[in-house]
Amino acid sequence: MQLKILLSLDHELSLGGAASYSRNLFDPTELVMRVAKELQVPLTLFTDVCCAIRFKKWDYERFCQPYERQI
């Protein structure tokens, strides 16, 4: 018998925002991506694209650029 795993992750800010985008979203996602790669487990990110579009106007450098790099 062969076990197959598909890992999925909601990729969005917590409800109510975050004091640190890195601590709230980018760092945990990087960790999950690294572990998935090491284990050779496919990873699907369900990301909030509409949020990213809005952040292009609100906070391009601190949110939008890291978001685009991560995705």
VEXKOL-371547 format. One record per residue: residue number from 1; y, x, z negated of N, C-alpha, C in turn; residue in one letter. Coordinates in nm, 2 decimals, m for minus. Last residue first. Example, Ala and Ser with C-alpha at 12.3 -4.5 7.8 and 13.67 -1.06 7.14 Angstrom:
residues 2
{pt 2; {m0.22; 1.28; m0.71}; {m0.11; 1.37; m0.71}; {0.00; 1.29; m0.79}; S}
{pt 1; {m0.57; 1.32; m0.78}; {m0.45; 1.23; m0.78}; {m0.33; 1.32; m0.78}; A}
END
This chain:
residues 71
{pt 71; {3.39; 0.46; 0.37}; {3.31; 0.38; 0.46}; {3.28; 0.45; 0.59}; I}
{pt 70; {3.54; 0.68; 0.27}; {3.41; 0.64; 0.21}; {3.32; 0.56; 0.30}; Q}
{pt 69; {3.77; 0.68; 0.42}; {3.68; 0.80; 0.42}; {3.54; 0.76; 0.37}; R}
{pt 68; {3.87; 0.43; 0.36}; {3.83; 0.46; 0.49}; {3.74; 0.58; 0.50}; E}
{pt 67; {3.92; 0.47; 0.08}; {3.83; 0.36; 0.13}; {3.78; 0.39; 0.27}; Y}
{pt 66; {4.12; 0.67; 0.08}; {3.98; 0.70; 0.03}; {3.88; 0.59; 0.07}; P}
{pt 65; {4.32; 0.51; 0.22}; {4.27; 0.63; 0.28}; {4.13; 0.67; 0.22}; Q}
{pt 64; {4.36; 0.29; 0.04}; {4.32; 0.27; 0.18}; {4.26; 0.40; 0.24}; C}
{pt 63; {4.45; 0.40; m0.21}; {4.33; 0.31; m0.19}; {4.28; 0.32; m0.05}; F}
{pt 62; {4.66; 0.59; m0.20}; {4.56; 0.59; m0.32}; {4.44; 0.50; m0.29}; R}
{pt 61; {4.79; 0.54; 0.05}; {4.74; 0.67; 0.01}; {4.63; 0.67; m0.10}; E}
{pt 60; {4.85; 0.25; 0.05}; {4.78; 0.32; 0.16}; {4.71; 0.45; 0.12}; Y}
{pt 59; {4.90; 0.00; m0.09}; {4.87; 0.13; m0.15}; {4.79; 0.21; m0.06}; D}
{pt 58; {4.99; m0.22; 0.07}; {5.02; m0.21; m0.07}; {5.01; m0.07; m0.13}; W}
{pt 57; {4.91; m0.21; 0.33}; {5.05; m0.23; 0.31}; {5.08; m0.20; 0.16}; K}
{pt 56; {4.64; m0.16; 0.30}; {4.71; m0.08; 0.40}; {4.86; m0.09; 0.38}; K}
{pt 55; {4.55; m0.36; 0.14}; {4.59; m0.24; 0.08}; {4.66; m0.14; 0.17}; F}
{pt 54; {4.47; m0.55; 0.33}; {4.59; m0.58; 0.25}; {4.64; m0.45; 0.19}; R}
{pt 53; {4.24; m0.43; 0.43}; {4.35; m0.46; 0.52}; {4.48; m0.48; 0.44}; I}
{pt 52; {4.08; m0.42; 0.20}; {4.13; m0.30; 0.26}; {4.25; m0.32; 0.36}; A}
{pt 51; {4.04; m0.70; 0.17}; {4.11; m0.62; 0.07}; {4.17; m0.49; 0.12}; C}
{pt 50; {3.88; m0.74; 0.40}; {4.02; m0.81; 0.38}; {4.10; m0.74; 0.28}; C}
{pt 49; {3.65; m0.60; 0.34}; {3.74; m0.56; 0.44}; {3.87; m0.62; 0.43}; V}
{pt 48; {3.46; m0.53; 0.10}; {3.57; m0.63; 0.11}; {3.67; m0.58; 0.21}; D}
{pt 47; {3.12; m0.46; 0.18}; {3.25; m0.42; 0.15}; {3.36; m0.53; 0.18}; T}
{pt 46; {2.82; m0.40; 0.10}; {2.89; m0.52; 0.14}; {3.03; m0.50; 0.09}; F}
{pt 45; {2.62; m0.14; 0.22}; {2.74; m0.18; 0.14}; {2.80; m0.31; 0.19}; L}
{pt 44; {2.30; m0.05; 0.20}; {2.39; m0.14; 0.27}; {2.50; m0.17; 0.17}; T}
{pt 43; {2.08; 0.22; 0.24}; {2.18; 0.16; 0.16}; {2.27; 0.07; 0.24}; L}
{pt 42; {1.74; 0.34; 0.23}; {1.86; 0.28; 0.31}; {1.95; 0.21; 0.21}; P}
{pt 41; {1.64; 0.63; 0.07}; {1.64; 0.48; 0.06}; {1.76; 0.43; 0.14}; V}
{pt 40; {1.59; 0.89; 0.01}; {1.57; 0.84; 0.15}; {1.55; 0.69; 0.15}; Q}
{pt 39; {1.68; 1.00; m0.22}; {1.55; 0.93; m0.23}; {1.51; 0.87; m0.09}; L}
{pt 38; {1.92; 1.11; m0.14}; {1.81; 1.20; m0.19}; {1.68; 1.13; m0.19}; E}
{pt 37; {2.05; 0.88; m0.06}; {2.02; 0.98; 0.04}; {1.91; 1.07; m0.01}; K}
{pt 36; {2.07; 0.75; m0.31}; {2.00; 0.68; m0.20}; {1.96; 0.78; m0.09}; A}
{pt 35; {2.24; 0.94; m0.44}; {2.10; 0.91; m0.49}; {2.02; 0.84; m0.38}; V}
{pt 34; {2.47; 0.91; m0.29}; {2.40; 1.04; m0.30}; {2.26; 1.02; m0.35}; R}
{pt 33; {2.54; 0.64; m0.33}; {2.52; 0.69; m0.19}; {2.44; 0.83; m0.20}; M}
{pt 32; {2.59; 0.64; m0.60}; {2.48; 0.56; m0.54}; {2.44; 0.61; m0.40}; V}
{pt 31; {2.81; 0.81; m0.61}; {2.69; 0.84; m0.68}; {2.57; 0.77; m0.62}; L}
{pt 30; {3.00; 0.68; m0.46}; {2.95; 0.81; m0.41}; {2.82; 0.84; m0.48}; E}
{pt 29; {3.03; 0.45; m0.62}; {2.97; 0.43; m0.49}; {2.92; 0.57; m0.43}; T}
{pt 28; {3.16; 0.56; m0.85}; {3.03; 0.50; m0.86}; {2.96; 0.48; m0.72}; P}
{pt 27; {3.40; 0.65; m0.71}; {3.31; 0.74; m0.78}; {3.17; 0.68; m0.79}; D}
{pt 26; {3.53; 0.41; m0.61}; {3.49; 0.52; m0.52}; {3.38; 0.62; m0.59}; F}
{pt 25; {3.57; 0.22; m0.83}; {3.50; 0.19; m0.70}; {3.44; 0.31; m0.63}; L}
{pt 24; {3.67; 0.30; m1.08}; {3.62; 0.16; m1.06}; {3.53; 0.14; m0.93}; N}
{pt 23; {3.76; 0.56; m1.05}; {3.66; 0.53; m1.15}; {3.60; 0.39; m1.13}; R}
{pt 22; {3.93; 0.53; m0.82}; {3.82; 0.62; m0.82}; {3.71; 0.58; m0.92}; S}
{pt 21; {4.12; 0.34; m0.91}; {4.03; 0.31; m0.79}; {3.91; 0.40; m0.79}; Y}
{pt 20; {4.20; 0.26; m1.22}; {4.17; 0.37; m1.14}; {4.08; 0.33; m1.03}; S}
{pt 19; {4.25; 0.01; m1.31}; {4.35; 0.11; m1.35}; {4.33; 0.23; m1.26}; A}
{pt 18; {4.21; m0.27; m1.10}; {4.15; m0.16; m1.16}; {4.26; m0.06; m1.20}; A}
{pt 17; {4.16; m0.63; m1.06}; {4.21; m0.50; m1.03}; {4.15; m0.39; m1.11}; G}
{pt 16; {4.05; m0.88; m1.10}; {4.16; m0.84; m1.19}; {4.22; m0.71; m1.16}; G}
{pt 15; {3.72; m0.79; m1.03}; {3.82; m0.90; m1.04}; {3.93; m0.86; m1.14}; L}
{pt 14; {3.69; m0.46; m0.90}; {3.66; m0.56; m1.00}; {3.76; m0.67; m1.00}; S}
{pt 13; {3.67; m0.39; m0.55}; {3.73; m0.38; m0.68}; {3.69; m0.49; m0.77}; L}
{pt 12; {3.36; m0.34; m0.38}; {3.49; m0.41; m0.39}; {3.54; m0.38; m0.53}; E}
{pt 11; {3.07; m0.36; m0.25}; {3.17; m0.25; m0.25}; {3.31; m0.31; m0.25}; H}
{pt 10; {2.76; m0.43; m0.37}; {2.90; m0.49; m0.35}; {3.00; m0.38; m0.36}; D}
{pt 9; {2.48; m0.30; m0.22}; {2.58; m0.28; m0.32}; {2.71; m0.35; m0.28}; L}
{pt 8; {2.12; m0.25; m0.19}; {2.25; m0.31; m0.14}; {2.35; m0.31; m0.26}; S}
{pt 7; {1.84; m0.09; m0.07}; {1.94; m0.10; m0.18}; {2.07; m0.16; m0.12}; L}
{pt 6; {1.52; m0.15; m0.01}; {1.65; m0.15; 0.06}; {1.75; m0.18; m0.06}; L}
{pt 5; {1.20; m0.01; 0.00}; {1.31; m0.04; m0.08}; {1.44; m0.05; 0.01}; I}
{pt 4; {0.85; m0.05; 0.01}; {0.97; m0.03; 0.09}; {1.09; m0.08; 0.01}; K}
{pt 3; {0.54; 0.10; m0.05}; {0.65; 0.03; m0.11}; {0.78; 0.06; m0.03}; L}
{pt 2; {0.22; 0.05; 0.08}; {0.35; 0.13; 0.09}; {0.46; 0.04; 0.04}; Q}
{pt 1; {m0.12; 0.08; 0.00}; {0.00; 0.00; 0.00}; {0.12; 0.09; 0.00}; M}
END
